Structure formats: structure tokens, C-alpha cells
Amino acid sequence: MENGKSMKKLGKNVFIIALGNFGSKFLVFLLVPFYTFYLTPKEYGLSDLIVMSVMVLLPILTLSIGDGLFRFNLDNQDRNKTFSSAIGVWLVAMLLVLVGVLIVSFIVGFYILTILVALLIAFQSLYIILQQQIRSMNYLKLYASSGIILTIVLVLSNIVCLKYLGLGVNGFLFSQVLAFFVGNLLILAFGRVISLFSFRDMSKSLLKKMLNYSMPLIPNSLLWWVLQVADRYIITFFLGVGTAGLYTVATKIPNILYIIHGVFFQAWSLTVLEEKKENQSSFFAQVFSAYSLLFFVS
């Protein structure tokens, strides 16, 4: 009976998180024919390498603080202190990004591409933190809707930038930047998170505990990068960016399974931390059976 309630809650969390993730990821998958039509293989390969490289840098720059924020919020910690401390880490990371932009601009010259990459890092890393905050506050409808709105903006801006303006790689990245910017604005407007931030609420002792939890997760992110991105760098090195672009398009199909796994894992972690049962072995076994069946069918 108790497991039935837990499974029901898990199913609800999967559905809501799927709305946000499939909105922002599955629809982007459907954009692949659009990208391959308006971008050359070389341009698409370069764009994908930049986006994937940003994904690798995010957990390193922010020390995966979003995971620590989510975990300690569910542990009934002071949300003002946890959120303010996480934003403190983000601000330091953005300072490093600014220094990096200045160094790169000094060495190779000023390029719009460099600014777009820096803005993408800033807005995407902030979006991850804000999403973890509202997810821990159980604002799952806002969590889902922010992903859907982000996707709508991404699709529309891609159409304008690539089809009508012909901006190429810069247009692709600008669409990413604009989408995450709008996603952040949506959460800040409706998520009641602005009032949580204060420099006075930054806590060194709490931040240390949060980092003790989040930093060991960085190698996990890097290993996912090895699985997802390292082969593209190797292909680029030996065969060129154009071939890497073709390879990237091909990998979009099996990536559907990765999206399904990501949705389930987020819903699963949220449900487990919410339930906090003393004896969860039967619940774990039941969920693992459902999880295995889901992937077998997929």
C-alpha cells in the first residue's frame, strides 16, 4: 500500500519533469533536419562541439553546486542560505569566465563568438541553479513550463537567425543564449527566488557542506562527457569538423534513450528524497523492475 503511494508520486514526478525535458530536448531533436538544411556539416559540427564543451565546463566552473543546492534544500536547510551560497559560487564562476574572455580576446582578438560562448555559460549555469531551486520547492509546474517556453523561444529564434538572417554558427549560439535568458527571466518572475538571495545570507560553513556533497559529482559529469563528446574531438582531429557534424547528426537518434534516462533519474531522485523511508528495499526493487522494462521497450 505504501509502495503504491510512492509509485504514484514517482509517476506524477516523471510526467511533470518529462513535460519540461521533452519540451526542451525532444523538440530540439526534431530540429536536427532544420539545422542540417541551413547549416553546413562543418558549421553544425562546430556548433555542437561548442555546446557540448560548455556542458563539460559547467559542472567544473560551478562545482556542481546545483546538485548540492537541491539536496540541502530537501534536507530542510535554510533556503535563503543555501540559495545565496549557491549564487555566490555562480558569481565567482562568472568572474573566472570574464577573465577568460579578456585573455582570449587579448590573444586572438575580439570575436562575437567568444562573447556568445561566455553568455551561454553564464545563462545556462544560472538556469540549472534556478531550476534546482524551484524543483526543491516543489514548483514542478513552473519547472516544466520553463523548459517548454525555453524550447519555443529556441525554435523561433533559430528560424529567424538561420532561415531569414543566415547568421550561421553565431545565429545558432545566439538562439541558445536567448532561450536560456528567457528561461531565467521566467523562473525569476514566478519562482519567488529573488527574495531568497542576500549577500548576508551566504554561509561559509553551509557552503562547505554543500560542496562536500556536490564536488564528488564532478567526475561523474566528466565521465559522461567522455562518453558523449570525446569521440567527436577525435573525429574532428583526424577527419575534420564536417565529418564530426555528420557523426553528431547520427548520434541524435540513440540520444533519445539518454533523454528518457535523464527524465526518470530526476523524478526518481526527487521522489526518494521526498519519501525518506527507513526501509526502501522493496520500493527500490519495484522501481528497478519498472525502469528495466522501460528501457527494454525503448
TORNU-983206 format. One record per residue (C-alpha): chain; z, y, x; residue number from 1. Coordinates in steps of 0.02 Angstrom, whole numbers, plus 50000, padded with zeros to 5 digits. Last residue first. Layout:
<recs>
- torlum | Z | Y | X | lummar
- A | Z | Y | X | NUM $
...
</recs>
This chain:
<recs>
- torlum | Z | Y | X | lummar
- A | 48724 | 50092 | 50629 | 298 $
- A | 48774 | 49931 | 50540 | 297 $
- A | 48863 | 49867 | 50695 | 296 $
- A | 48938 | 50038 | 50725 | 295 $
- A | 49015 | 50047 | 50551 | 294 $
- A | 49074 | 49865 | 50559 | 293 $
- A | 49166 | 49899 | 50723 | 292 $
- A | 49250 | 50054 | 50649 | 291 $
- A | 49302 | 49961 | 50491 | 290 $
- A | 49379 | 49822 | 50595 | 289 $
- A | 49461 | 49949 | 50710 | 288 $
- A | 49535 | 50038 | 50558 | 287 $
- A | 49614 | 49879 | 50492 | 286 $
- A | 49684 | 49834 | 50663 | 285 $
- A | 49756 | 50008 | 50688 | 284 $
- A | 49837 | 50005 | 50515 | 283 $
- A | 49914 | 49834 | 50552 | 282 $
- A | 49982 | 49896 | 50720 | 281 $
- A | 50048 | 50062 | 50653 | 280 $
- A | 50234 | 50029 | 50656 | 279 $
- A | 50334 | 50189 | 50676 | 278 $
- A | 50210 | 50292 | 50578 | 277 $
- A | 50157 | 50463 | 50639 | 276 $
- A | 50042 | 50497 | 50490 | 275 $
- A | 49973 | 50667 | 50541 | 274 $
- A | 49944 | 50617 | 50722 | 273 $
- A | 49854 | 50459 | 50669 | 272 $
- A | 49748 | 50550 | 50539 | 271 $
- A | 49692 | 50688 | 50659 | 270 $
- A | 49648 | 50563 | 50796 | 269 $
- A | 49546 | 50459 | 50672 | 268 $
- A | 49452 | 50607 | 50599 | 267 $
- A | 49403 | 50667 | 50774 | 266 $
- A | 49355 | 50491 | 50828 | 265 $
- A | 49251 | 50459 | 50672 | 264 $
- A | 49149 | 50617 | 50692 | 263 $
- A | 49122 | 50588 | 50878 | 262 $
- A | 49071 | 50407 | 50851 | 261 $
- A | 48942 | 50457 | 50721 | 260 $
- A | 48872 | 50589 | 50839 | 259 $
- A | 48862 | 50462 | 50981 | 258 $
- A | 48768 | 50344 | 50867 | 257 $
- A | 48643 | 50481 | 50828 | 256 $
- A | 48621 | 50502 | 51015 | 255 $
- A | 48513 | 50345 | 51012 | 254 $
- A | 48371 | 50451 | 50937 | 253 $
- A | 48395 | 50609 | 51041 | 252 $
- A | 48370 | 50510 | 51202 | 251 $
- A | 48180 | 50514 | 51184 | 250 $
- A | 48175 | 50704 | 51175 | 249 $
- A | 48277 | 50717 | 51334 | 248 $
- A | 48159 | 50598 | 51426 | 247 $
- A | 48012 | 50710 | 51382 | 246 $
- A | 48106 | 50861 | 51448 | 245 $
- A | 48155 | 50768 | 51607 | 244 $
- A | 47971 | 50733 | 51635 | 243 $
- A | 47934 | 50919 | 51624 | 242 $
- A | 48081 | 50966 | 51735 | 241 $
- A | 48013 | 50869 | 51883 | 240 $
- A | 47992 | 50687 | 51935 | 239 $
- A | 48115 | 50659 | 52078 | 238 $
- A | 48242 | 50798 | 52058 | 237 $
- A | 48220 | 50819 | 51870 | 236 $
- A | 48239 | 50631 | 51843 | 235 $
- A | 48400 | 50633 | 51945 | 234 $
- A | 48465 | 50784 | 51851 | 233 $
- A | 48424 | 50699 | 51687 | 232 $
- A | 48515 | 50541 | 51740 | 231 $
- A | 48673 | 50642 | 51772 | 230 $
- A | 48673 | 50713 | 51595 | 229 $
- A | 48736 | 50591 | 51465 | 228 $
- A | 48829 | 50451 | 51553 | 227 $
- A | 48889 | 50558 | 51699 | 226 $
- A | 48936 | 50694 | 51575 | 225 $
- A | 49040 | 50571 | 51476 | 224 $
- A | 49126 | 50533 | 51641 | 223 $
- A | 49160 | 50719 | 51663 | 222 $
- A | 49239 | 50731 | 51491 | 221 $
- A | 49354 | 50585 | 51529 | 220 $
- A | 49396 | 50662 | 51698 | 219 $
- A | 49452 | 50820 | 51603 | 218 $
- A | 49572 | 50725 | 51488 | 217 $
- A | 49707 | 50722 | 51623 | 216 $
- A | 49708 | 50913 | 51608 | 215 $
- A | 49752 | 50917 | 51423 | 214 $
- A | 49927 | 50841 | 51415 | 213 $
- A | 50003 | 50916 | 51572 | 212 $
- A | 49909 | 51074 | 51524 | 211 $
- A | 50003 | 51084 | 51359 | 210 $
- A | 50170 | 51055 | 51445 | 209 $
- A | 50133 | 51191 | 51573 | 208 $
- A | 50078 | 51308 | 51434 | 207 $
- A | 50245 | 51280 | 51347 | 206 $
- A | 50342 | 51329 | 51503 | 205 $
- A | 50229 | 51477 | 51541 | 204 $
- A | 50239 | 51546 | 51365 | 203 $
- A | 50116 | 51675 | 51300 | 202 $
- A | 50197 | 51751 | 51146 | 201 $
- A | 50210 | 51924 | 51224 | 200 $
- A | 50021 | 51930 | 51250 | 199 $
- A | 50002 | 51909 | 51062 | 198 $
- A | 49888 | 51798 | 50959 | 197 $
- A | 49940 | 51719 | 50795 | 196 $
- A | 49885 | 51868 | 50690 | 195 $
- A | 49704 | 51836 | 50740 | 194 $
- A | 49715 | 51655 | 50680 | 193 $
- A | 49710 | 51679 | 50492 | 192 $
- A | 49559 | 51564 | 50478 | 191 $
- A | 49450 | 51671 | 50364 | 190 $
- A | 49385 | 51814 | 50472 | 189 $
- A | 49421 | 51739 | 50643 | 188 $
- A | 49342 | 51575 | 50589 | 187 $
- A | 49185 | 51660 | 50525 | 186 $
- A | 49173 | 51775 | 50676 | 185 $
- A | 49183 | 51625 | 50793 | 184 $
- A | 49043 | 51535 | 50702 | 183 $
- A | 48938 | 51695 | 50707 | 182 $
- A | 48957 | 51704 | 50897 | 181 $
- A | 48923 | 51518 | 50913 | 180 $
- A | 48757 | 51539 | 50821 | 179 $
- A | 48708 | 51697 | 50915 | 178 $
- A | 48735 | 51615 | 51085 | 177 $
- A | 48636 | 51459 | 51038 | 176 $
- A | 48493 | 51564 | 50969 | 175 $
- A | 48495 | 51670 | 51127 | 174 $
- A | 48479 | 51509 | 51229 | 173 $
- A | 48321 | 51453 | 51140 | 172 $
- A | 48249 | 51629 | 51144 | 171 $
- A | 48278 | 51642 | 51331 | 170 $
- A | 48195 | 51472 | 51356 | 169 $
- A | 48038 | 51526 | 51262 | 168 $
- A | 48036 | 51701 | 51189 | 167 $
- A | 47884 | 51672 | 51077 | 166 $
- A | 47933 | 51809 | 50954 | 165 $
- A | 47874 | 51726 | 50793 | 164 $
- A | 47893 | 51539 | 50824 | 163 $
- A | 48024 | 51536 | 50962 | 162 $
- A | 48142 | 51680 | 50927 | 161 $
- A | 48121 | 51690 | 50737 | 160 $
- A | 48122 | 51503 | 50704 | 159 $
- A | 48264 | 51477 | 50828 | 158 $
- A | 48364 | 51616 | 50745 | 157 $
- A | 48345 | 51531 | 50576 | 156 $
- A | 48396 | 51359 | 50639 | 155 $
- A | 48544 | 51420 | 50740 | 154 $
- A | 48608 | 51531 | 50599 | 153 $
- A | 48600 | 51385 | 50479 | 152 $
- A | 48685 | 51273 | 50606 | 151 $
- A | 48830 | 51392 | 50634 | 150 $
- A | 48850 | 51409 | 50446 | 149 $
- A | 48866 | 51219 | 50433 | 148 $
- A | 48990 | 51206 | 50577 | 147 $
- A | 49096 | 51348 | 50506 | 146 $
- A | 49091 | 51262 | 50336 | 145 $
- A | 49168 | 51102 | 50405 | 144 $
- A | 49314 | 51184 | 50495 | 143 $
- A | 49337 | 51305 | 50349 | 142 $
- A | 49352 | 51154 | 50233 | 141 $
- A | 49467 | 51068 | 50358 | 140 $
- A | 49593 | 51209 | 50364 | 139 $
- A | 49728 | 51081 | 50406 | 138 $
- A | 49820 | 51199 | 50525 | 137 $
- A | 49779 | 51078 | 50667 | 136 $
- A | 49595 | 51091 | 50619 | 135 $
- A | 49610 | 51281 | 50615 | 134 $
- A | 49672 | 51284 | 50795 | 133 $
- A | 49552 | 51152 | 50859 | 132 $
- A | 49407 | 51251 | 50786 | 131 $
- A | 49469 | 51411 | 50867 | 130 $
- A | 49481 | 51327 | 51038 | 129 $
- A | 49307 | 51249 | 51024 | 128 $
- A | 49233 | 51414 | 50964 | 127 $
- A | 49310 | 51505 | 51112 | 126 $
- A | 49226 | 51383 | 51233 | 125 $
- A | 49059 | 51405 | 51142 | 124 $
- A | 49071 | 51595 | 51142 | 123 $
- A | 49113 | 51617 | 51325 | 122 $
- A | 49001 | 51480 | 51396 | 121 $
- A | 48854 | 51540 | 51290 | 120 $
- A | 48886 | 51719 | 51346 | 119 $
- A | 48880 | 51666 | 51530 | 118 $
- A | 48719 | 51567 | 51501 | 117 $
- A | 48640 | 51716 | 51411 | 116 $
- A | 48689 | 51834 | 51552 | 115 $
- A | 48611 | 51720 | 51683 | 114 $
- A | 48450 | 51701 | 51581 | 113 $
- A | 48435 | 51890 | 51567 | 112 $
- A | 48414 | 51893 | 51756 | 111 $
- A | 48490 | 52007 | 51886 | 110 $
- A | 48454 | 51960 | 52066 | 109 $
- A | 48469 | 51800 | 52168 | 108 $
- A | 48624 | 51835 | 52274 | 107 $
- A | 48703 | 51987 | 52188 | 106 $
- A | 48665 | 51921 | 52014 | 105 $
- A | 48741 | 51753 | 52059 | 104 $
- A | 48899 | 51836 | 52127 | 103 $
- A | 48916 | 51952 | 51976 | 102 $
- A | 48890 | 51808 | 51854 | 101 $
- A | 49020 | 51702 | 51945 | 100 $
- A | 49147 | 51843 | 51939 | 99 $
- A | 49118 | 51859 | 51752 | 98 $
- A | 49137 | 51671 | 51730 | 97 $
- A | 49301 | 51675 | 51825 | 96 $
- A | 49364 | 51813 | 51711 | 95 $
- A | 49308 | 51709 | 51563 | 94 $
- A | 49416 | 51565 | 51624 | 93 $
- A | 49567 | 51680 | 51639 | 92 $
- A | 49538 | 51739 | 51460 | 91 $
- A | 49522 | 51559 | 51398 | 90 $
- A | 49686 | 51510 | 51481 | 89 $
- A | 49772 | 51656 | 51394 | 88 $
- A | 49689 | 51604 | 51230 | 87 $
- A | 49777 | 51436 | 51248 | 86 $
- A | 49945 | 51522 | 51280 | 85 $
- A | 49922 | 51634 | 51128 | 84 $
- A | 49879 | 51484 | 51019 | 83 $
- A | 50027 | 51380 | 51076 | 82 $
- A | 50150 | 51525 | 51069 | 81 $
- A | 50099 | 51586 | 50897 | 80 $
- A | 50089 | 51408 | 50834 | 79 $
- A | 50272 | 51375 | 50879 | 78 $
- A | 50273 | 51186 | 50906 | 77 $
- A | 50270 | 51067 | 50759 | 76 $
- A | 50194 | 50921 | 50857 | 75 $
- A | 50032 | 50949 | 50762 | 74 $
- A | 50017 | 51117 | 50851 | 73 $
- A | 50055 | 51029 | 51016 | 72 $
- A | 49909 | 50908 | 50999 | 71 $
- A | 49780 | 51035 | 50941 | 70 $
- A | 49823 | 51160 | 51077 | 69 $
- A | 49823 | 51025 | 51210 | 68 $
- A | 49649 | 50970 | 51156 | 67 $
- A | 49588 | 51150 | 51158 | 66 $
- A | 49660 | 51173 | 51332 | 65 $
- A | 49527 | 51059 | 51406 | 64 $
- A | 49560 | 51143 | 51574 | 63 $
- A | 49463 | 51295 | 51508 | 62 $
- A | 49345 | 51305 | 51657 | 61 $
- A | 49336 | 51117 | 51684 | 60 $
- A | 49324 | 51071 | 51500 | 59 $
- A | 49184 | 51200 | 51476 | 58 $
- A | 49084 | 51166 | 51634 | 57 $
- A | 49013 | 51000 | 51576 | 56 $
- A | 48956 | 51069 | 51408 | 55 $
- A | 48876 | 51214 | 51500 | 54 $
- A | 48778 | 51089 | 51606 | 53 $
- A | 48717 | 51006 | 51447 | 52 $
- A | 48654 | 51171 | 51377 | 51 $
- A | 48570 | 51219 | 51542 | 50 $
- A | 48489 | 51048 | 51564 | 49 $
- A | 48426 | 51054 | 51384 | 48 $
- A | 48344 | 51223 | 51409 | 47 $
- A | 48263 | 51167 | 51573 | 46 $
- A | 48192 | 51010 | 51492 | 45 $
- A | 48131 | 51109 | 51343 | 44 $
- A | 48042 | 51234 | 51454 | 43 $
- A | 47962 | 51098 | 51562 | 42 $
- A | 47910 | 50995 | 51412 | 41 $
- A | 47828 | 51153 | 51341 | 40 $
- A | 47919 | 51239 | 51200 | 39 $
- A | 47848 | 51281 | 51027 | 38 $
- A | 47799 | 51106 | 50971 | 37 $
- A | 47934 | 51010 | 51065 | 36 $
- A | 48067 | 51125 | 50995 | 35 $
- A | 48006 | 51105 | 50815 | 34 $
- A | 47995 | 50915 | 50833 | 33 $
- A | 48175 | 50918 | 50901 | 32 $
- A | 48242 | 51023 | 50757 | 31 $
- A | 48293 | 50866 | 50660 | 30 $
- A | 48422 | 50830 | 50795 | 29 $
- A | 48490 | 51005 | 50764 | 28 $
- A | 48515 | 50950 | 50584 | 27 $
- A | 48620 | 50804 | 50647 | 26 $
- A | 48725 | 50911 | 50762 | 25 $
- A | 48790 | 51067 | 50674 | 24 $
- A | 48782 | 51008 | 50495 | 23 $
- A | 48821 | 50829 | 50545 | 22 $
- A | 48975 | 50895 | 50631 | 21 $
- A | 49038 | 51008 | 50493 | 20 $
- A | 49004 | 50891 | 50348 | 19 $
- A | 49062 | 50743 | 50452 | 18 $
- A | 49231 | 50828 | 50477 | 17 $
- A | 49255 | 50834 | 50289 | 16 $
- A | 49199 | 50655 | 50257 | 15 $
- A | 49295 | 50579 | 50404 | 14 $
- A | 49454 | 50671 | 50353 | 13 $
- A | 49440 | 50605 | 50175 | 12 $
- A | 49410 | 50427 | 50236 | 11 $
- A | 49560 | 50439 | 50353 | 10 $
- A | 49668 | 50501 | 50209 | 9 $
- A | 49612 | 50354 | 50102 | 8 $
- A | 49643 | 50235 | 50247 | 7 $
- A | 49819 | 50305 | 50265 | 6 $
- A | 49852 | 50286 | 50080 | 5 $
- A | 49791 | 50106 | 50084 | 4 $
- A | 49896 | 50071 | 50239 | 3 $
- A | 50050 | 50118 | 50139 | 2 $
- A | 50000 | 50000 | 50000 | 1 $
</recs>
